[in-house]
Amino acid sequence: MKFLSVCSGIEAASVAWTPLGWQALAFAEIEKFPCAVLAHHYPETPNWGDLTKWQGWPDATVDVLVGGTPCQSFSVAGLRQGLADPRGGLLYSYLAVAGKYRPRWVVWENVPGVLSSDGGRDFGALLGGLAELGYGFAYRVLDAQYFGLAQRRARVFVVGHLGDWRRAAAVLFERASLSGHPAPRRSEGEGDGWVFPCITRRGQGSLREEEGYVIEPCGGVRHLSPRELERLQGFPDDYTLIPYRGKPAADGPRYKALGNSMAVPVMAWIGQRIAQVDSIQIKEVA
């Protein structure tokens, strides 16, 4: 499977899908530090840069288009300008890329706030655009805490398959998920960002660790280290600790890049499900 990753960030998709034997055809990222991370880890994969310049991209055969267009305009923690915000408008560029390459599969991710942005019309624009391009689709909110990560991080995932919504639904929904027992919901006001156990100090600066984390009732809270945030997102330790501007990367850009990324185990699960459904399709045709 060859995939094209747009709004790539630090490439949760590649970390999740390379073990499946999938190959990244190209990235599309413009932020300086994520670009440096991509160049460090994937020097042979081209970065096509600005998503809005898609018309100049080369022709290619793409099996999967994946991307999480910027969430700030949809988040309940922001101004919620939706598609009127240039960042939110990148949703249309994502659809244009799908139209250019006609991949068999599309995967799109964003914050839960997109479901209610402009009364649901912004999300409807994405789904309507996919339908016009001939994609059947399904969407589901998946929370990282149910994929082995020590954080609550709910995100909307849309999976589309060219010409068949049933295959898209088969990726995102298992029989057990239809039993009528929804996952616990976050309380109102928690927003769309990091939510995880408190990290605290005990006594005279000593720390108690449990499975690589320090988990205590709140009080004396300290900042998480970039390595801890990498683990919270499912990245390898020090994945973002790269040479940057002539020295090891500072914590600030690492925090930002990790906060904007997708959760690797969630992406791995989606990739595995796509592979399973694809194999059924091949057997049926044969």
C-alpha positions in Angstrom: 0.0 0.0 0.0 1.3 3.4 -0.9 0.0 6.4 1.1 0.1 10.1 0.6 0.2 12.0 3.9 -1.0 15.6 4.0 -0.8 18.0 6.9 1.8 15.4 7.9 3.1 16.9 11.2 5.6 14.5 12.6 4.1 11.5 10.8 2.1 9.3 13.2 0.8 7.6 10.0 4.3 6.5 9.0 5.2 5.3 12.5 2.0 3.3 12.6 1.9 2.0 9.0 5.5 1.3 8.1 5.4 -1.9 10.2 2.5 -3.0 8.1 4.8 -2.9 5.0 3.1 0.3 3.7 5.2 3.0 2.0 4.9 6.8 2.3 4.8 8.1 -1.3 5.2 11.8 -0.1 4.4 14.2 2.7 2.9 17.6 2.7 4.0 19.8 5.6 5.1 23.4 5.9 5.8 24.0 9.7 9.6 24.2 10.2 10.1 21.9 13.1 7.9 19.1 11.9 9.6 19.4 8.5 12.9 18.9 10.2 11.6 15.8 12.0 10.4 14.4 8.7 13.7 15.1 7.0 15.6 13.4 9.8 13.6 10.2 10.0 12.5 9.9 6.4 15.2 11.5 4.2 14.2 9.5 1.1 10.5 10.6 1.2 9.8 13.9 -0.6 7.9 16.7 1.2 5.6 18.3 -1.3 5.0 21.2 1.1 2.0 23.5 0.9 -1.3 21.6 0.6 -2.9 24.5 -1.2 -0.3 24.1 -4.0 -1.6 20.6 -4.8 -2.2 21.4 -8.5 1.5 21.4 -9.1 2.1 18.0 -7.5 3.3 15.2 -9.7 1.0 12.4 -10.9 1.2 9.3 -8.9 -0.6 6.1 -7.9 -2.0 6.5 -4.4 -3.8 3.7 -2.4 -4.5 5.7 0.7 -4.8 9.5 1.3 -4.4 10.4 5.0 -4.4 13.7 6.8 -5.7 15.7 9.8 -6.3 19.2 8.5 -5.7 21.9 11.1 -8.2 21.7 14.0 -7.9 25.1 15.6 -10.8 26.6 13.7 -13.1 23.8 14.8 -12.0 23.3 18.4 -14.3 24.3 21.2 -11.3 25.9 22.8 -10.9 28.4 19.8 -12.8 31.1 18.0 -14.7 28.4 16.0 -14.5 30.2 12.7 -14.7 26.9 10.9 -14.3 26.9 7.1 -14.0 30.7 7.2 -10.6 30.3 8.8 -7.9 29.6 6.2 -6.8 26.7 8.3 -10.2 25.2 8.4 -10.5 25.8 4.6 -7.7 23.3 4.1 -10.5 20.8 4.3 -11.3 21.7 0.7 -7.7 21.2 -0.4 -7.8 17.8 1.2 -10.9 17.0 -1.0 -9.1 18.4 -4.0 -6.2 16.1 -3.5 -8.6 13.1 -3.2 -10.1 14.2 -6.5 -6.7 14.5 -8.2 -5.3 11.1 -7.1 -8.5 9.1 -6.6 -7.0 6.8 -3.9 -9.0 3.7 -3.0 -9.0 4.8 0.6 -9.1 8.1 2.5 -8.5 8.7 6.2 -9.3 12.1 7.8 -8.9 13.1 11.5 -10.0 16.1 13.6 -11.2 17.2 17.0 -14.7 16.4 18.1 -15.6 20.1 17.9 -15.8 19.7 14.1 -19.1 17.8 14.5 -20.8 20.9 15.9 -18.9 23.6 14.0 -21.4 25.9 12.3 -24.2 23.7 13.4 -22.6 20.6 11.7 -22.4 22.2 8.3 -18.6 22.3 8.3 -18.4 18.5 8.8 -21.2 18.1 6.3 -19.1 19.9 3.7 -16.4 17.2 4.1 -18.8 14.3 3.9 -20.7 15.9 1.0 -17.5 16.5 -0.8 -16.4 12.9 -0.4 -19.8 11.7 -1.7 -19.5 13.9 -4.7 -16.1 12.3 -5.5 -17.7 8.9 -5.3 -16.6 7.8 -1.8 -18.7 5.8 0.6 -17.7 6.7 4.1 -18.1 6.1 7.8 -17.0 8.2 10.8 -16.4 7.5 14.5 -15.0 9.1 17.6 -12.0 7.1 18.8 -10.3 7.8 22.2 -6.6 7.1 22.7 -7.2 5.9 26.2 -8.8 2.7 24.7 -5.7 2.0 22.6 -3.2 1.6 25.4 -2.2 5.2 26.0 -2.3 7.0 29.3 -4.4 9.9 28.2 -7.9 10.7 27.2 -7.8 12.1 23.6 -11.0 11.7 21.6 -10.8 12.4 17.9 -13.1 12.1 14.9 -11.9 9.7 12.2 -13.5 9.5 8.8 -12.7 6.6 6.6 -13.8 6.5 3.0 -13.6 3.8 0.3 -14.1 4.6 -3.4 -17.5 3.4 -4.3 -18.5 1.4 -1.2 -19.5 2.7 2.2 -19.7 -0.9 3.6 -15.9 -1.3 3.4 -15.4 2.0 5.2 -17.8 1.0 7.9 -16.1 -2.4 8.2 -12.9 -0.6 9.1 -14.2 1.6 11.8 -16.9 -0.6 13.4 -16.6 -4.0 14.9 -19.6 -6.1 16.1 -18.9 -5.3 19.7 -18.9 -1.5 19.1 -22.6 -1.8 18.1 -23.7 -3.2 21.4 -25.1 0.1 22.7 -22.5 0.7 25.4 -20.7 4.0 24.5 -17.3 4.9 25.9 -17.2 7.2 28.9 -17.6 10.9 27.9 -15.4 13.8 29.0 -17.0 16.4 31.2 -18.0 19.7 29.6 -15.2 22.2 29.4 -12.3 19.7 29.1 -11.7 20.9 25.5 -9.8 19.1 22.8 -6.3 19.0 24.1 -4.2 16.9 26.5 -6.1 15.1 29.3 -4.0 12.7 31.4 -3.2 11.6 35.0 -1.5 14.2 37.2 2.2 14.0 37.4 3.4 14.9 40.9 6.4 15.1 43.2 6.5 13.4 46.6 8.4 14.4 49.7 11.7 16.1 49.0 11.6 15.9 45.3 11.4 12.1 45.1 9.2 10.5 42.4 7.2 7.4 42.4 7.0 5.7 39.0 4.4 3.3 37.7 5.1 1.7 34.3 7.2 4.7 33.3 4.9 7.4 34.6 4.5 9.2 37.9 0.8 8.9 39.0 -0.4 10.5 42.2 -3.5 12.5 43.3 -3.2 16.1 42.1 -0.9 18.4 44.1 2.6 19.6 43.3 2.0 19.1 39.6 5.1 19.2 37.4 5.3 19.6 33.6 5.6 16.4 31.5 8.8 16.0 29.7 8.8 15.7 25.8 9.7 12.0 26.2 6.7 11.5 28.3 4.5 13.2 25.7 6.1 11.0 23.1 5.0 8.0 25.1 1.5 9.4 25.6 1.1 9.6 21.8 2.8 6.2 21.1 6.0 7.5 19.5 9.4 6.0 20.2 11.4 7.6 22.9 13.3 10.7 21.7 11.6 10.6 18.3 11.4 14.4 18.3 14.9 14.9 19.9 16.6 15.7 16.6 19.3 18.1 15.6 17.5 21.4 14.9 19.2 24.7 14.1 22.6 23.4 15.0 21.7 21.9 18.4 19.4 19.3 20.0 15.7 20.4 19.6 14.4 22.5 22.4 11.3 21.4 24.4 9.0 24.0 23.0 8.7 22.9 19.4 8.7 19.3 20.5 5.7 19.9 22.8 3.8 21.7 20.0 4.5 19.0 17.4 3.5 16.2 19.7 0.3 18.0 20.8 -0.7 18.5 17.1 0.0 14.9 16.2 -2.3 11.9 15.9 -2.1 9.0 18.4 0.1 6.3 16.8 -1.8 3.2 18.2 -5.1 4.6 16.9 -3.6 5.0 13.5 -2.1 1.5 13.7 -5.5 0.0 14.4 -7.1 1.9 11.5 -4.3 0.7 9.2 -4.6 -2.9 10.3 -8.4 -2.8 9.7 -7.9 -1.3 6.2 -5.5 -4.1 5.4 -7.9 -6.7 6.6 -10.8 -5.3 4.6 -8.6 -5.0 1.6 -7.6 -8.6 1.8 -11.2 -9.7 1.9 -11.8 -7.6 -1.2 -9.0 -9.2 -3.1 -10.2 -12.7 -2.2 -13.7 -11.8 -3.4 -12.4 -10.6 -6.8 -10.3 -13.6 -7.3 
